């Protein structure tokens, strides 16, 4: 997530949270989460809000139409 000159990188699988000031540190060498906890929290909230508004349920696939099932049967994918 970028907001102005700041960029927050979240790695939920790794448990990482990194904040950078791209104007003063374009190479992203100085991690600022501890120095800027309020800014990091604001960006993290924006990410959470965006995800809650835009996340789709990937566990429930769209139902397959009758025509698509027939095509899959003809190709040998469905019995």
PDB file with one MODEL, atoms N, CA, C and O in Angstrom:
MODEL        1
ATOM      1  N   UNK A   1       0.856  -1.162   0.000  1.00  0.00           N
ATOM      2  CA  UNK A   1       0.000   0.000   0.000  1.00  0.00           C
ATOM      3  C   UNK A   1       0.899   1.220   0.000  1.00  0.00           C
ATOM      4  O   UNK A   1       1.810   1.345   0.819  1.00  0.00           O
ATOM      5  N   UNK A   2       0.622   2.125  -0.943  1.00  0.00           N
ATOM      6  CA  UNK A   2       1.352   3.393  -0.975  1.00  0.00           C
ATOM      7  C   UNK A   2       0.386   4.518  -0.677  1.00  0.00           C
ATOM      8  O   UNK A   2      -0.745   4.540  -1.164  1.00  0.00           O
ATOM      9  N   UNK A   3       0.852   5.450   0.132  1.00  0.00           N
ATOM     10  CA  UNK A   3       0.099   6.651   0.437  1.00  0.00           C
ATOM     11  C   UNK A   3       1.103   7.787   0.522  1.00  0.00           C
ATOM     12  O   UNK A   3       1.913   7.853   1.446  1.00  0.00           O
ATOM     13  N   UNK A   4       1.038   8.672  -0.446  1.00  0.00           N
ATOM     14  CA  UNK A   4       2.038   9.732  -0.506  1.00  0.00           C
ATOM     15  C   UNK A   4       3.410   9.136  -0.717  1.00  0.00           C
ATOM     16  O   UNK A   4       3.620   8.338  -1.630  1.00  0.00           O
ATOM     17  N   UNK A   5       4.341   9.526   0.130  1.00  0.00           N
ATOM     18  CA  UNK A   5       5.716   9.034   0.009  1.00  0.00           C
ATOM     19  C   UNK A   5       5.949   7.737   0.764  1.00  0.00           C
ATOM     20  O   UNK A   5       7.044   7.176   0.706  1.00  0.00           O
ATOM     21  N   UNK A   6       4.937   7.254   1.472  1.00  0.00           N
ATOM     22  CA  UNK A   6       5.123   6.074   2.310  1.00  0.00           C
ATOM     23  C   UNK A   6       4.560   4.819   1.659  1.00  0.00           C
ATOM     24  O   UNK A   6       3.555   4.856   0.949  1.00  0.00           O
ATOM     25  N   UNK A   7       5.233   3.719   1.920  1.00  0.00           N
ATOM     26  CA  UNK A   7       4.837   2.421   1.374  1.00  0.00           C
ATOM     27  C   UNK A   7       4.881   1.399   2.506  1.00  0.00           C
ATOM     28  O   UNK A   7       5.884   1.273   3.209  1.00  0.00           O
ATOM     29  N   UNK A   8       3.771   0.670   2.671  1.00  0.00           N
ATOM     30  CA  UNK A   8       3.712  -0.400   3.655  1.00  0.00           C
ATOM     31  C   UNK A   8       3.625  -1.724   2.912  1.00  0.00           C
ATOM     32  O   UNK A   8       2.802  -1.895   2.013  1.00  0.00           O
ATOM     33  N   UNK A   9       4.485  -2.655   3.301  1.00  0.00           N
ATOM     34  CA  UNK A   9       4.502  -3.982   2.708  1.00  0.00           C
ATOM     35  C   UNK A   9       4.134  -4.975   3.799  1.00  0.00           C
ATOM     36  O   UNK A   9       4.810  -5.061   4.824  1.00  0.00           O
ATOM     37  N   UNK A  10       3.056  -5.729   3.573  1.00  0.00           N
ATOM     38  CA  UNK A  10       2.647  -6.764   4.519  1.00  0.00           C
ATOM     39  C   UNK A  10       2.930  -8.127   3.903  1.00  0.00           C
ATOM     40  O   UNK A  10       2.659  -8.361   2.725  1.00  0.00           O
ATOM     41  N   UNK A  11       3.466  -9.002   4.702  1.00  0.00           N
ATOM     42  CA  UNK A  11       3.692 -10.392   4.300  1.00  0.00           C
ATOM     43  C   UNK A  11       3.021 -11.285   5.312  1.00  0.00           C
ATOM     44  O   UNK A  11       3.685 -11.787   6.219  1.00  0.00           O
ATOM     45  N   UNK A  12       1.704 -11.505   5.186  1.00  0.00           N
ATOM     46  CA  UNK A  12       0.993 -12.274   6.211  1.00  0.00           C
ATOM     47  C   UNK A  12       1.524 -13.691   6.383  1.00  0.00           C
ATOM     48  O   UNK A  12       1.529 -14.217   7.496  1.00  0.00           O
ATOM     49  N   UNK A  13       1.970 -14.311   5.303  1.00  0.00           N
ATOM     50  CA  UNK A  13       2.495 -15.668   5.414  1.00  0.00           C
ATOM     51  C   UNK A  13       3.784 -15.695   6.235  1.00  0.00           C
ATOM     52  O   UNK A  13       4.031 -16.635   6.990  1.00  0.00           O
ATOM     53  N   UNK A  14       4.599 -14.653   6.077  1.00  0.00           N
ATOM     54  CA  UNK A  14       5.870 -14.578   6.782  1.00  0.00           C
ATOM     55  C   UNK A  14       5.741 -13.834   8.106  1.00  0.00           C
ATOM     56  O   UNK A  14       6.642 -13.893   8.942  1.00  0.00           O
ATOM     57  N   UNK A  15       4.623 -13.134   8.301  1.00  0.00           N
ATOM     58  CA  UNK A  15       4.441 -12.332   9.503  1.00  0.00           C
ATOM     59  C   UNK A  15       5.248 -11.045   9.477  1.00  0.00           C
ATOM     60  O   UNK A  15       5.675 -10.556  10.523  1.00  0.00           O
ATOM     61  N   UNK A  16       5.460 -10.490   8.278  1.00  0.00           N
ATOM     62  CA  UNK A  16       6.262  -9.280   8.160  1.00  0.00           C
ATOM     63  C   UNK A  16       5.382  -8.060   7.937  1.00  0.00           C
ATOM     64  O   UNK A  16       4.280  -8.153   7.396  1.00  0.00           O
ATOM     65  N   UNK A  17       5.896  -6.916   8.366  1.00  0.00           N
ATOM     66  CA  UNK A  17       5.230  -5.616   8.228  1.00  0.00           C
ATOM     67  C   UNK A  17       6.338  -4.581   8.105  1.00  0.00           C
ATOM     68  O   UNK A  17       7.055  -4.326   9.072  1.00  0.00           O
ATOM     69  N   UNK A  18       6.489  -3.974   6.916  1.00  0.00           N
ATOM     70  CA  UNK A  18       7.600  -3.069   6.664  1.00  0.00           C
ATOM     71  C   UNK A  18       7.085  -1.749   6.096  1.00  0.00           C
ATOM     72  O   UNK A  18       6.294  -1.728   5.153  1.00  0.00           O
ATOM     73  N   UNK A  19       7.548  -0.656   6.686  1.00  0.00           N
ATOM     74  CA  UNK A  19       7.173   0.690   6.248  1.00  0.00           C
ATOM     75  C   UNK A  19       8.414   1.409   5.747  1.00  0.00           C
ATOM     76  O   UNK A  19       9.473   1.362   6.373  1.00  0.00           O
ATOM     77  N   UNK A  20       8.265   2.083   4.594  1.00  0.00           N
ATOM     78  CA  UNK A  20       9.379   2.819   4.006  1.00  0.00           C
ATOM     79  C   UNK A  20       8.927   4.209   3.590  1.00  0.00           C
ATOM     80  O   UNK A  20       7.776   4.408   3.199  1.00  0.00           O
ATOM     81  N   UNK A  21       9.840   5.168   3.676  1.00  0.00           N
ATOM     82  CA  UNK A  21       9.626   6.527   3.181  1.00  0.00           C
ATOM     83  C   UNK A  21      10.352   6.604   1.845  1.00  0.00           C
ATOM     84  O   UNK A  21      11.575   6.742   1.810  1.00  0.00           O
ATOM     85  N   UNK A  22       9.615   6.516   0.759  1.00  0.00           N
ATOM     86  CA  UNK A  22      10.226   6.415  -0.571  1.00  0.00           C
ATOM     87  C   UNK A  22      10.898   7.705  -1.020  1.00  0.00           C
ATOM     88  O   UNK A  22      11.806   7.669  -1.851  1.00  0.00           O
ATOM     89  N   UNK A  23      10.468   8.844  -0.485  1.00  0.00           N
ATOM     90  CA  UNK A  23      11.121  10.098  -0.868  1.00  0.00           C
ATOM     91  C   UNK A  23      12.540  10.159  -0.309  1.00  0.00           C
ATOM     92  O   UNK A  23      13.473  10.549  -1.011  1.00  0.00           O
ATOM     93  N   UNK A  24      12.696   9.773   0.948  1.00  0.00           N
ATOM     94  CA  UNK A  24      14.002   9.844   1.592  1.00  0.00           C
ATOM     95  C   UNK A  24      14.806   8.546   1.489  1.00  0.00           C
ATOM     96  O   UNK A  24      16.008   8.535   1.754  1.00  0.00           O
ATOM     97  N   UNK A  25      14.147   7.465   1.106  1.00  0.00           N
ATOM     98  CA  UNK A  25      14.801   6.153   1.047  1.00  0.00           C
ATOM     99  C   UNK A  25      14.232   5.344  -0.122  1.00  0.00           C
ATOM    100  O   UNK A  25      13.556   4.338   0.097  1.00  0.00           O
ATOM    101  N   UNK A  26      14.499   5.771  -1.357  1.00  0.00           N
ATOM    102  CA  UNK A  26      13.909   5.083  -2.513  1.00  0.00           C
ATOM    103  C   UNK A  26      14.384   3.635  -2.679  1.00  0.00           C
ATOM    104  O   UNK A  26      13.726   2.854  -3.367  1.00  0.00           O
ATOM    105  N   UNK A  27      15.511   3.264  -2.064  1.00  0.00           N
ATOM    106  CA  UNK A  27      16.005   1.889  -2.157  1.00  0.00           C
ATOM    107  C   UNK A  27      15.380   0.985  -1.100  1.00  0.00           C
ATOM    108  O   UNK A  27      15.660  -0.213  -1.066  1.00  0.00           O
ATOM    109  N   UNK A  28      14.532   1.550  -0.236  1.00  0.00           N
ATOM    110  CA  UNK A  28      13.836   0.805   0.821  1.00  0.00           C
ATOM    111  C   UNK A  28      14.827   0.055   1.719  1.00  0.00           C
ATOM    112  O   UNK A  28      14.706  -1.153   1.923  1.00  0.00           O
ATOM    113  N   UNK A  29      15.790   0.778   2.240  1.00  0.00           N
ATOM    114  CA  UNK A  29      16.800   0.180   3.113  1.00  0.00           C
ATOM    115  C   UNK A  29      16.496   0.395   4.593  1.00  0.00           C
ATOM    116  O   UNK A  29      16.908  -0.406   5.432  1.00  0.00           O
ATOM    117  N   UNK A  30      15.766   1.487   4.923  1.00  0.00           N
ATOM    118  CA  UNK A  30      15.486   1.812   6.323  1.00  0.00           C
ATOM    119  C   UNK A  30      14.022   1.517   6.638  1.00  0.00           C
ATOM    120  O   UNK A  30      13.128   2.242   6.204  1.00  0.00           O
ATOM    121  N   UNK A  31      13.791   0.468   7.381  1.00  0.00           N
ATOM    122  CA  UNK A  31      12.445   0.044   7.759  1.00  0.00           C
ATOM    123  C   UNK A  31      11.970   0.921   8.921  1.00  0.00           C
ATOM    124  O   UNK A  31      12.669   1.049   9.927  1.00  0.00           O
ATOM    125  N   UNK A  32      10.764   1.535   8.784  1.00  0.00           N
ATOM    126  CA  UNK A  32      10.315   2.568   9.716  1.00  0.00           C
ATOM    127  C   UNK A  32       9.115   2.194  10.589  1.00  0.00           C
ATOM    128  O   UNK A  32       8.548   3.079  11.229  1.00  0.00           O
ATOM    129  N   UNK A  33       8.714   0.951  10.641  1.00  0.00           N
ATOM    130  CA  UNK A  33       7.521   0.583  11.409  1.00  0.00           C
ATOM    131  C   UNK A  33       7.638   1.008  12.869  1.00  0.00           C
ATOM    132  O   UNK A  33       6.685   1.556  13.423  1.00  0.00           O
ATOM    133  N   UNK A  34       8.776   0.770  13.501  1.00  0.00           N
ATOM    134  CA  UNK A  34       8.952   1.136  14.908  1.00  0.00           C
ATOM    135  C   UNK A  34       8.985   2.652  15.093  1.00  0.00           C
ATOM    136  O   UNK A  34       8.499   3.162  16.102  1.00  0.00           O
ATOM    137  N   UNK A  35       9.551   3.370  14.134  1.00  0.00           N
ATOM    138  CA  UNK A  35       9.656   4.827  14.237  1.00  0.00           C
ATOM    139  C   UNK A  35       8.358   5.535  13.868  1.00  0.00           C
ATOM    140  O   UNK A  35       8.131   6.664  14.305  1.00  0.00           O
ATOM    141  N   UNK A  36       7.506   4.898  13.077  1.00  0.00           N
ATOM    142  CA  UNK A  36       6.255   5.502  12.583  1.00  0.00           C
ATOM    143  C   UNK A  36       5.081   4.550  12.808  1.00  0.00           C
ATOM    144  O   UNK A  36       4.406   4.188  11.844  1.00  0.00           O
ATOM    145  N   UNK A  37       4.812   4.131  14.056  1.00  0.00           N
ATOM    146  CA  UNK A  37       3.757   3.137  14.279  1.00  0.00           C
ATOM    147  C   UNK A  37       2.360   3.616  13.892  1.00  0.00           C
ATOM    148  O   UNK A  37       1.544   2.814  13.436  1.00  0.00           O
ATOM    149  N   UNK A  38       2.069   4.897  14.063  1.00  0.00           N
ATOM    150  CA  UNK A  38       0.739   5.415  13.722  1.00  0.00           C
ATOM    151  C   UNK A  38       0.538   5.366  12.209  1.00  0.00           C
ATOM    152  O   UNK A  38      -0.518   4.947  11.735  1.00  0.00           O
ATOM    153  N   UNK A  39       1.536   5.787  11.463  1.00  0.00           N
ATOM    154  CA  UNK A  39       1.442   5.770   9.997  1.00  0.00           C
ATOM    155  C   UNK A  39       1.328   4.331   9.490  1.00  0.00           C
ATOM    156  O   UNK A  39       0.544   4.050   8.583  1.00  0.00           O
ATOM    157  N   UNK A  40       2.111   3.422  10.075  1.00  0.00           N
ATOM    158  CA  UNK A  40       2.047   2.016   9.676  1.00  0.00           C
ATOM    159  C   UNK A  40       0.658   1.453   9.958  1.00  0.00           C
ATOM    160  O   UNK A  40       0.106   0.727   9.131  1.00  0.00           O
ATOM    161  N   UNK A  41       0.088   1.778  11.115  1.00  0.00           N
ATOM    162  CA  UNK A  41      -1.246   1.291  11.465  1.00  0.00           C
ATOM    163  C   UNK A  41      -2.305   1.853  10.525  1.00  0.00           C
ATOM    164  O   UNK A  41      -3.244   1.148  10.156  1.00  0.00           O
ATOM    165  N   UNK A  42      -2.162   3.119  10.135  1.00  0.00           N
ATOM    166  CA  UNK A  42      -3.119   3.729   9.203  1.00  0.00           C
ATOM    167  C   UNK A  42      -3.101   3.013   7.850  1.00  0.00           C
ATOM    168  O   UNK A  42      -4.154   2.712   7.288  1.00  0.00           O
ATOM    169  N   UNK A  43      -1.924   2.746   7.343  1.00  0.00           N
ATOM    170  CA  UNK A  43      -1.820   2.061   6.058  1.00  0.00           C
ATOM    171  C   UNK A  43      -2.320   0.622   6.163  1.00  0.00           C
ATOM    172  O   UNK A  43      -2.958   0.117   5.241  1.00  0.00           O
ATOM    173  N   UNK A  44      -2.033  -0.031   7.275  1.00  0.00           N
ATOM    174  CA  UNK A  44      -2.504  -1.401   7.454  1.00  0.00           C
ATOM    175  C   UNK A  44      -4.034  -1.441   7.513  1.00  0.00           C
ATOM    176  O   UNK A  44      -4.650  -2.364   6.981  1.00  0.00           O
ATOM    177  N   UNK A  45      -4.644  -0.448   8.154  1.00  0.00           N
ATOM    178  CA  UNK A  45      -6.105  -0.370   8.198  1.00  0.00           C
ATOM    179  C   UNK A  45      -6.676  -0.150   6.805  1.00  0.00           C
ATOM    180  O   UNK A  45      -7.702  -0.735   6.457  1.00  0.00           O
ATOM    181  N   UNK A  46      -6.031   0.680   6.011  1.00  0.00           N
ATOM    182  CA  UNK A  46      -6.489   0.895   4.636  1.00  0.00           C
ATOM    183  C   UNK A  46      -6.435  -0.398   3.829  1.00  0.00           C
ATOM    184  O   UNK A  46      -7.329  -0.674   3.029  1.00  0.00           O
ATOM    185  N   UNK A  47      -5.390  -1.183   4.041  1.00  0.00           N
ATOM    186  CA  UNK A  47      -5.281  -2.478   3.355  1.00  0.00           C
ATOM    187  C   UNK A  47      -6.419  -3.393   3.801  1.00  0.00           C
ATOM    188  O   UNK A  47      -7.074  -4.020   2.969  1.00  0.00           O
ATOM    189  N   UNK A  48      -6.655  -3.470   5.108  1.00  0.00           N
ATOM    190  CA  UNK A  48      -7.724  -4.329   5.631  1.00  0.00           C
ATOM    191  C   UNK A  48      -9.082  -3.890   5.106  1.00  0.00           C
ATOM    192  O   UNK A  48      -9.910  -4.730   4.751  1.00  0.00           O
ATOM    193  N   UNK A  49      -9.323  -2.575   5.053  1.00  0.00           N
ATOM    194  CA  UNK A  49     -10.596  -2.065   4.530  1.00  0.00           C
ATOM    195  C   UNK A  49     -10.764  -2.438   3.062  1.00  0.00           C
ATOM    196  O   UNK A  49     -11.836  -2.875   2.645  1.00  0.00           O
ATOM    197  N   UNK A  50      -9.698  -2.263   2.280  1.00  0.00           N
ATOM    198  CA  UNK A  50      -9.773  -2.588   0.860  1.00  0.00           C
ATOM    199  C   UNK A  50     -10.040  -4.082   0.664  1.00  0.00           C
ATOM    200  O   UNK A  50     -10.870  -4.467  -0.160  1.00  0.00           O
ATOM    201  N   UNK A  51      -9.335  -4.919   1.423  1.00  0.00           N
ATOM    202  CA  UNK A  51      -9.534  -6.361   1.298  1.00  0.00           C
ATOM    203  C   UNK A  51     -10.957  -6.763   1.664  1.00  0.00           C
ATOM    204  O   UNK A  51     -11.552  -7.608   0.996  1.00  0.00           O
ATOM    205  N   UNK A  52     -11.506  -6.168   2.713  1.00  0.00           N
ATOM    206  CA  UNK A  52     -12.868  -6.540   3.119  1.00  0.00           C
ATOM    207  C   UNK A  52     -13.888  -6.118   2.077  1.00  0.00           C
ATOM    208  O   UNK A  52     -14.927  -6.763   1.935  1.00  0.00           O
ATOM    209  N   UNK A  53     -13.610  -5.045   1.344  1.00  0.00           N
ATOM    210  CA  UNK A  53     -14.528  -4.577   0.304  1.00  0.00           C
ATOM    211  C   UNK A  53     -14.360  -5.317  -1.019  1.00  0.00           C
ATOM    212  O   UNK A  53     -15.299  -5.390  -1.811  1.00  0.00           O
ATOM    213  N   UNK A  54     -13.175  -5.864  -1.263  1.00  0.00           N
ATOM    214  CA  UNK A  54     -12.876  -6.419  -2.586  1.00  0.00           C
ATOM    215  C   UNK A  54     -12.575  -7.909  -2.607  1.00  0.00           C
ATOM    216  O   UNK A  54     -12.403  -8.480  -3.684  1.00  0.00           O
ATOM    217  N   UNK A  55     -12.509  -8.538  -1.478  1.00  0.00           N
ATOM    218  CA  UNK A  55     -12.188  -9.968  -1.441  1.00  0.00           C
ATOM    219  C   UNK A  55     -13.392 -10.773  -1.908  1.00  0.00           C
ATOM    220  O   UNK A  55     -14.522 -10.532  -1.483  1.00  0.00           O
ATOM    221  N   UNK A  56     -13.136 -11.714  -2.773  1.00  0.00           N
ATOM    222  CA  UNK A  56     -14.188 -12.616  -3.231  1.00  0.00           C
ATOM    223  C   UNK A  56     -14.013 -13.956  -2.554  1.00  0.00           C
ATOM    224  O   UNK A  56     -12.907 -14.334  -2.167  1.00  0.00           O
ATOM    225  N   UNK A  57     -15.098 -14.658  -2.418  1.00  0.00           N
ATOM    226  CA  UNK A  57     -15.045 -15.997  -1.829  1.00  0.00           C
ATOM    227  C   UNK A  57     -14.522 -16.948  -2.889  1.00  0.00           C
ATOM    228  O   UNK A  57     -15.245 -17.320  -3.813  1.00  0.00           O
ATOM    229  N   UNK A  58     -13.268 -17.338  -2.754  1.00  0.00           N
ATOM    230  CA  UNK A  58     -12.662 -18.210  -3.755  1.00  0.00           C
ATOM    231  C   UNK A  58     -12.945 -19.681  -3.476  1.00  0.00           C
ATOM    232  O   UNK A  58     -12.603 -20.537  -4.292  1.00  0.00           O
ATOM    233  N   UNK A  59     -13.562 -19.987  -2.339  1.00  0.00           N
ATOM    234  CA  UNK A  59     -13.852 -21.382  -2.038  1.00  0.00           C
ATOM    235  C   UNK A  59     -15.121 -21.866  -2.718  1.00  0.00           C
ATOM    236  O   UNK A  59     -15.319 -23.074  -2.844  1.00  0.00           O
ATOM    237  N   UNK A  60     -15.982 -20.964  -3.160  1.00  0.00           N
ATOM    238  CA  UNK A  60     -17.237 -21.355  -3.800  1.00  0.00           C
ATOM    239  C   UNK A  60     -17.184 -20.981  -5.281  1.00  0.00           C
ATOM    240  O   UNK A  60     -17.441 -19.830  -5.635  1.00  0.00           O
ATOM    241  N   UNK A  61     -16.856 -21.934  -6.142  1.00  0.00           N
ATOM    242  CA  UNK A  61     -16.780 -21.617  -7.567  1.00  0.00           C
ATOM    243  C   UNK A  61     -18.165 -21.324  -8.135  1.00  0.00           C
ATOM    244  O   UNK A  61     -19.189 -21.732  -7.588  1.00  0.00           O
ATOM    245  N   UNK A  62     -18.157 -20.609  -9.240  1.00  0.00           N
ATOM    246  CA  UNK A  62     -19.416 -20.344  -9.927  1.00  0.00           C
ATOM    247  C   UNK A  62     -20.010 -21.671 -10.387  1.00  0.00           C
ATOM    248  O   UNK A  62     -19.281 -22.568 -10.810  1.00  0.00           O
ATOM    249  N   UNK A  63     -21.325 -21.793 -10.304  1.00  0.00           N
ATOM    250  CA  UNK A  63     -21.940 -23.044 -10.771  1.00  0.00           C
ATOM    251  C   UNK A  63     -21.714 -23.222 -12.268  1.00  0.00           C
ATOM    252  O   UNK A  63     -21.758 -22.263 -13.038  1.00  0.00           O
ATOM    253  N   UNK A  64     -21.475 -24.456 -12.658  1.00  0.00           N
ATOM    254  CA  UNK A  64     -21.251 -24.767 -14.060  1.00  0.00           C
ATOM    255  C   UNK A  64     -22.590 -24.919 -14.761  1.00  0.00           C
ATOM    256  O   UNK A  64     -23.479 -25.631 -14.293  1.00  0.00           O
ATOM    257  N   UNK A  65     -22.715 -24.239 -15.888  1.00  0.00           N
ATOM    258  CA  UNK A  65     -23.972 -24.307 -16.630  1.00  0.00           C
ATOM    259  C   UNK A  65     -24.150 -25.695 -17.258  1.00  0.00           C
ATOM    260  O   UNK A  65     -23.187 -26.446 -17.417  1.00  0.00           O
ATOM    261  N   UNK A  66     -25.382 -26.014 -17.605  1.00  0.00           N
ATOM    262  CA  UNK A  66     -25.699 -27.291 -18.260  1.00  0.00           C
ATOM    263  C   UNK A  66     -24.920 -27.416 -19.567  1.00  0.00           C
ATOM    264  O   UNK A  66     -24.402 -28.486 -19.888  1.00  0.00           O
ATOM    265  N   UNK A  67     -24.841 -26.324 -20.313  1.00  0.00           N
ATOM    266  CA  UNK A  67     -24.134 -26.352 -21.602  1.00  0.00           C
ATOM    267  C   UNK A  67     -22.644 -26.628 -21.397  1.00  0.00           C
ATOM    268  O   UNK A  67     -22.038 -27.396 -22.144  1.00  0.00           O
ATOM    269  N   UNK A  68     -22.065 -25.998 -20.383  1.00  0.00           N
ATOM    270  CA  UNK A  68     -20.641 -26.236 -20.112  1.00  0.00           C
ATOM    271  C   UNK A  68     -20.396 -27.676 -19.676  1.00  0.00           C
ATOM    272  O   UNK A  68     -19.396 -28.277 -20.066  1.00  0.00           O
ATOM    273  N   UNK A  69     -21.307 -28.239 -18.862  1.00  0.00           N
ATOM    274  CA  UNK A  69     -21.170 -29.640 -18.467  1.00  0.00           C
ATOM    275  C   UNK A  69     -21.208 -30.558 -19.672  1.00  0.00           C
ATOM    276  O   UNK A  69     -20.440 -31.517 -19.752  1.00  0.00           O
ATOM    277  N   UNK A  70     -22.097 -30.271 -20.611  1.00  0.00           N
ATOM    278  CA  UNK A  70     -22.187 -31.089 -21.826  1.00  0.00           C
ATOM    279  C   UNK A  70     -20.906 -30.991 -22.640  1.00  0.00           C
ATOM    280  O   UNK A  70     -20.438 -31.993 -23.181  1.00  0.00           O
ATOM    281  N   UNK A  71     -20.339 -29.807 -22.732  1.00  0.00           N
ATOM    282  CA  UNK A  71     -19.082 -29.635 -23.466  1.00  0.00           C
ATOM    283  C   UNK A  71     -17.957 -30.424 -22.778  1.00  0.00           C
ATOM    284  O   UNK A  71     -17.150 -31.080 -23.437  1.00  0.00           O
ATOM    285  N   UNK A  72     -17.921 -30.346 -21.450  1.00  0.00           N
ATOM    286  CA  UNK A  72     -16.894 -31.088 -20.699  1.00  0.00           C
ATOM    287  C   UNK A  72     -17.081 -32.592 -20.867  1.00  0.00           C
ATOM    288  O   UNK A  72     -16.096 -33.324 -20.968  1.00  0.00           O
ATOM    289  N   UNK A  73     -18.312 -33.064 -20.898  1.00  0.00           N
ATOM    290  CA  UNK A  73     -18.588 -34.492 -21.135  1.00  0.00           C
ATOM    291  C   UNK A  73     -18.090 -34.901 -22.516  1.00  0.00           C
ATOM    292  O   UNK A  73     -17.472 -35.952 -22.684  1.00  0.00           O
ATOM    293  N   UNK A  74     -18.371 -34.050 -23.503  1.00  0.00           N
ATOM    294  CA  UNK A  74     -17.960 -34.355 -24.873  1.00  0.00           C
ATOM    295  C   UNK A  74     -16.426 -34.434 -24.983  1.00  0.00           C
ATOM    296  O   UNK A  74     -15.895 -35.179 -25.806  1.00  0.00           O
ATOM    297  N   UNK A  75     -15.738 -33.671 -24.159  1.00  0.00           N
ATOM    298  CA  UNK A  75     -14.279 -33.690 -24.174  1.00  0.00           C
ATOM    299  C   UNK A  75     -13.693 -34.798 -23.294  1.00  0.00           C
ATOM    300  O   UNK A  75     -12.484 -35.033 -23.310  1.00  0.00           O
ATOM    301  N   UNK A  76     -14.552 -35.475 -22.527  1.00  0.00           N
ATOM    302  CA  UNK A  76     -14.104 -36.563 -21.678  1.00  0.00           C
ATOM    303  C   UNK A  76     -13.657 -36.157 -20.286  1.00  0.00           C
ATOM    304  O   UNK A  76     -13.086 -36.966 -19.555  1.00  0.00           O
ATOM    305  N   UNK A  77     -13.914 -34.908 -19.915  1.00  0.00           N
ATOM    306  CA  UNK A  77     -13.510 -34.438 -18.587  1.00  0.00           C
ATOM    307  C   UNK A  77     -14.521 -34.792 -17.504  1.00  0.00           C
ATOM    308  O   UNK A  77     -14.165 -34.898 -16.330  1.00  0.00           O
ATOM    309  N   UNK A  78     -15.787 -34.974 -17.896  1.00  0.00           N
ATOM    310  CA  UNK A  78     -16.857 -35.264 -16.935  1.00  0.00           C
ATOM    311  C   UNK A  78     -17.574 -36.506 -17.433  1.00  0.00           C
ATOM    312  O   UNK A  78     -17.793 -36.672 -18.633  1.00  0.00           O
ATOM    313  N   UNK A  79     -17.939 -37.387 -16.490  1.00  0.00           N
ATOM    314  CA  UNK A  79     -18.686 -38.591 -16.872  1.00  0.00           C
ATOM    315  C   UNK A  79     -20.138 -38.431 -16.547  1.00  0.00           C
ATOM    316  O   UNK A  79     -20.930 -39.340 -16.795  1.00  0.00           O
TER     317      UNK A  79
ENDMDL
END
